Amino acid sequence: MGMKHLESGLNNILSRLDIESLEKAEKKAVVEMKRVLVDARLDIRDYELSETREEQLKCAEVAKKRLAKLKSHLLSAGNVFGAVDVAQLDAELEQINGWII
C-alpha cells in the first residue's frame, strides 16, 4: 500500500459522489481534498526521487504537511464518507506518514 493505493481508493469513493448535491462546506472540503491529494502524491514522488539527504528531508517536511492537510479535509467532509471509509483512509494516511522519515 502506498500513495497510489490511497489515491485510487479515495478517487473511487469521490467518483460516486454528486458533488453538486453536497452542502457548501462538504463540497468545499471534497474539491480541496482532490487538489491536495494530487499535490500529496507529487510530494511523495519528489521525496522518493530525492538525490541528497537534505533534499529528502525538505521533501519529507512538505509531504507530511500535505498529508496532514489531506487528513483534515477528510475529516471535514462530514457525511460524505462512511465511518469505515474514514477509518481505512486515515489508517493508510498514517501508514504513509510513518513511512516518510
Secondary structure as UniProt FT lines:
FT   HELIX           3..15
FT   HELIX           19..21
FT   HELIX           24..48
FT   HELIX           53..76
FT   HELIX           78..80
FT   HELIX           83..99
//
